[in-house]
Amino acid sequence: MQALPDLPTAAFEPTDHRGVLAPQATTLAGPRVRLEPLAEQHLPGLAEAIGDGQLWALPFTFIPHPQDLPAFLSQARAASSAGRELAFATVDAASGQVLGSTRFRNIEAGHRRVEIGATFVAASWQRTHVNTEAKFLMLCHAFEAWHCHRVELLTDERNTRSRQAIVRIGAREEGLLRDHMVMRDGFVRTSVMHSLLAREWPQAKAALAARMATHSIATD
C-alpha cells in the first residue's frame, strides 16, 4: 500500500479479472477517524451516537431510531451482498467510540461511479474533524483504490448545512432532482445533486488535507 506522508490513506483493493472494481468490506483508517465495516458490535455505540441530538427526529434524513438498528444493519448487509453498498461505522481512533455511520451507495462498477451518503454523526461531534476526515478517507478510496470517474453526493434541498458541507469538500452542485424521494413524514423532497470528478480530485484532496491540518491545530 502506498501512503502519503502525514495523510490518512485508504486500503487498496484489487479489481477483478475483467478490470471492473470489485468492492469488498475493508477498514479505512486515518489519524483520528476509522471507518469500520458496519457490524453488530457497533450497534450499542451507534444507538448512543443517534441519541446524542435525537438524530432520528431530523425531518430531512432517514437516520434510524435506536430501536430500529437491527433492521438498519440487516438492510446494510443485504445491500452489501448485492454489491450495491458498503456501510461503515464511524469510529474515534483514539477511544474506539462509535460516532456515527456512512456508506458507499449506488455502486456502479461498470461505469466507475459511486455515491457517498447515509451519513450521520453524533451532535457532539458535528462541525469537528470527524466528517472531513471520513469524507477524505472515502474519497481517497473511491478515486485511488477503485479509480472511480465520479463520486456523487445527494442531500435534501432544505438541508442547508449539508449542502454547504458538501461544497466545502470540493464537490460541485449540479442541479435538482425534483420530487425525488418520499420522506418518513410523507413529504416529497427535492434532492440536490453534487459530484466530484477524478480530474478534480487532486485539487480537492489538497484542500481537504489543509482543512484537516487546521482542525488538528485547533483541537489538539
C-alpha positions in Angstrom: 0.0 0.0 0.0 1.4 3.4 -1.0 0.9 6.1 1.6 1.4 9.9 1.5 3.4 11.2 4.5 1.2 12.5 7.3 -2.1 11.9 5.5 -4.7 9.2 6.0 -4.9 6.7 3.2 -7.4 4.1 2.2 -6.7 0.4 1.9 -6.3 -0.6 -1.7 -8.3 -3.5 -3.2 -7.7 -5.4 -6.4 -10.0 -5.2 -9.4 -11.4 -8.4 -10.7 -10.2 -10.1 -13.8 -12.4 -8.1 -16.1 -10.9 -4.8 -14.9 -14.0 -3.7 -13.0 -13.8 -2.5 -9.5 -14.8 -5.3 -7.0 -16.0 -3.7 -3.8 -15.0 -5.6 -0.6 -15.5 -4.7 3.0 -12.4 -3.0 4.3 -11.4 -0.7 7.2 -10.4 2.8 6.1 -8.1 4.3 8.8 -6.9 7.9 9.3 -5.0 9.6 12.1 -8.1 10.3 14.2 -11.1 8.6 12.4 -11.5 4.9 11.5 -14.3 3.7 9.2 -15.0 0.1 10.1 -17.4 -2.2 8.1 -20.7 -1.9 10.0 -21.3 -4.9 12.2 -23.5 -6.0 15.1 -20.8 -5.0 17.6 -21.2 -1.3 16.6 -25.0 -1.1 17.3 -24.8 -0.1 21.0 -22.4 2.7 20.3 -24.4 3.7 17.2 -27.5 3.9 19.4 -25.7 6.3 21.7 -24.5 8.4 18.8 -28.0 8.6 17.4 -29.3 9.6 20.8 -26.8 12.4 21.0 -29.0 15.1 19.5 -32.0 12.8 18.8 -30.8 12.4 15.2 -33.7 10.2 14.2 -36.1 13.2 14.6 -34.4 15.3 11.9 -37.0 15.8 9.2 -34.8 15.5 6.1 -32.9 12.3 6.9 -33.6 8.6 7.2 -31.5 8.2 10.3 -33.0 5.2 12.2 -34.4 5.3 15.7 -32.0 3.3 18.0 -34.7 0.6 18.3 -34.6 0.1 14.6 -30.8 -0.5 14.3 -31.1 -4.3 13.8 -33.2 -3.7 10.7 -30.7 -1.0 9.7 -27.9 -3.5 9.9 -29.8 -6.2 8.0 -30.6 -3.7 5.2 -26.9 -2.7 5.0 -25.8 -6.4 4.8 -28.3 -7.2 2.1 -27.2 -4.2 0.0 -23.6 -5.2 0.5 -24.3 -8.8 -0.6 -25.9 -7.4 -3.7 -22.9 -5.3 -4.5 -24.8 -2.0 -4.2 -23.5 -0.6 -1.0 -20.7 -0.7 1.7 -21.7 0.6 5.1 -19.3 1.8 7.8 -19.4 2.7 11.4 -17.5 6.0 12.0 -15.2 5.4 15.0 -12.9 7.7 17.0 -9.5 6.1 16.5 -8.2 7.1 20.0 -11.1 5.8 22.1 -12.9 3.4 19.9 -16.2 5.3 20.5 -18.7 5.0 17.7 -19.6 8.5 16.4 -21.9 7.7 13.5 -22.2 5.9 10.2 -21.7 6.5 6.5 -21.6 4.4 3.4 -20.9 4.0 -0.3 -24.2 3.7 -2.2 -25.4 3.1 -5.7 -22.1 1.4 -6.7 -22.0 1.3 -10.5 -18.9 -0.8 -11.0 -19.1 -0.8 -14.8 -19.3 3.0 -15.0 -16.8 3.5 -12.1 -19.4 5.7 -10.3 -20.4 5.7 -6.7 -22.4 7.8 -4.2 -21.4 8.7 -0.7 -24.4 9.1 1.6 -26.5 7.9 4.5 -24.0 9.9 6.7 -24.7 10.9 10.2 -22.5 12.0 13.1 -23.4 12.4 16.8 -24.4 16.0 17.6 -21.4 16.5 19.9 -19.0 15.6 17.1 -20.6 17.7 14.4 -18.5 20.6 13.0 -15.3 18.9 14.1 -12.7 17.0 12.2 -14.8 13.8 12.0 -16.9 14.4 8.9 -14.0 16.0 7.0 -11.6 13.1 7.7 -14.3 10.5 7.0 -15.1 12.1 3.6 -11.3 12.3 2.9 -10.9 8.6 3.5 -13.9 7.6 1.4 -12.9 9.9 -1.5 -9.3 8.5 -1.4 -10.7 5.0 -1.6 -13.1 5.9 -4.4 -10.6 7.7 -6.6 -7.3 6.0 -5.7 -8.3 2.4 -4.9 -11.4 2.0 -7.1 -10.3 4.5 -9.7 -13.8 6.0 -10.0 -14.5 8.6 -12.6 -17.2 10.2 -10.5 -18.4 10.4 -6.9 -21.9 11.7 -6.2 -23.4 13.2 -3.0 -27.1 14.0 -2.6 -29.0 15.9 0.0 -32.4 17.3 0.8 -32.9 20.8 -0.8 -34.0 22.0 2.6 -30.8 20.8 4.4 -28.7 24.0 4.1 -26.0 22.8 6.5 -25.5 19.5 4.5 -25.4 21.4 1.2 -22.7 23.8 2.5 -20.7 20.9 3.9 -20.7 19.1 0.6 -19.5 22.1 -1.3 -16.7 22.6 1.2 -15.2 19.2 0.4 -14.8 20.3 -3.2 -18.0 18.9 -4.8 -19.9 20.9 -7.4 -23.7 21.4 -7.2 -25.2 20.1 -10.5 -28.9 20.6 -10.1 -32.1 19.4 -8.6 -33.9 16.1 -8.7 -37.5 17.3 -8.3 -39.9 15.2 -6.2 -37.1 12.7 -5.8 -37.8 10.9 -2.5 -40.7 10.3 -0.1 -39.6 11.1 3.5 -40.9 9.3 6.5 -43.4 12.0 7.3 -44.8 11.8 3.8 -43.1 14.9 2.5 -41.9 14.5 -1.1 -38.5 16.0 -1.1 -36.4 17.6 -3.9 -32.8 16.4 -3.8 -29.7 18.4 -4.7 -27.1 16.5 -6.8 -23.4 17.2 -6.2 -20.5 15.5 -7.8 -16.7 15.4 -7.7 -14.8 14.1 -10.7 -11.5 12.2 -10.8 -9.8 15.1 -12.6 -10.9 17.5 -9.8 -9.8 15.2 -7.0 -6.1 16.3 -6.7 -7.1 19.9 -6.0 -9.9 18.9 -3.7 -7.6 16.5 -1.9 -5.1 19.2 -1.2 -7.8 21.5 0.1 -9.2 18.8 2.4 -5.7 17.9 3.7 -5.2 21.6 4.6 -8.6 21.7 6.4 -7.7 18.6 8.4 -4.4 20.2 9.4 -6.3 23.2 10.6 -8.7 21.0 12.6 -5.7 19.3 14.2 -4.1 22.6 15.2 -7.4 23.9 16.6 -8.3 20.8 18.6 -5.1 19.1 19.6 
